[in-house]
Amino acid sequence: MPSNKRKVPEVNSSSQADIAFSLLIFFLVATTMNVDTGIVRVLPPMPDPNVKQEDIKVKERNLFLVFVAGSGAIMAQGEIINLRNLKDKAKEFILNKYDEENLPEKKPTDITMPDGSTWVYPVSEGVISLQNTRDTGYQVYIMVQNELTRAFSEVRDEVAMAKFGHKLADLEEAQRQVIIKAVPLKISEAEPRKIGK
């Protein structure tokens, strides 16, 4: 007796590998990868090991102390401060617009201009000192560093606008170096504290 079985049609699967490969390429190109955050800083060169290093004494009025606790709390100049207000406090310290006695001194400095002339600018003697506990989270540490760096960037932009009529990023390299000498980035980092010390 003849069997009445039907044959099931087969799907041609020869192009499935091409489709899978095309999808893989699409997702590799279209997907963004997480980028590690970090701090962009040019570190000073290593000191000569044959030369004795001496500690530099900084007057109390020239020091802006910032302490970051492991809980994320930020203390600046002895008072708890919100991260959003840190930049403005640091700018006020750097500028010392009204020559207040509790804010940093200014030292008139001769800065050579690109055209060879000399510009006398009162350079702040202020140093921002940052210290944190060993259990401070990396994200909080980076955010504090960014706010302090942003304070210096805004001060540099203000000085650049007053002197050259453009922000720092829009200046020629020689003019940019003039502003960097007028407003040096002075952020000092102390060794992290152990909890309870």
PyMOL commands that set and color helices and strands:
alter all, ss='L'
color gray80, all
select helices_A, chain A and resi 16-30+60-62+83-95+138-164+168-170+173-182
alter helices_A, ss='H'
color red, helices_A
select strands_A, chain A and resi 63-68+74-76+79-81+106-112+118-124+127-132+187-189
alter strands_A, ss='S'
color yellow, strands_A
deselect
rebuild
show_as cartoon
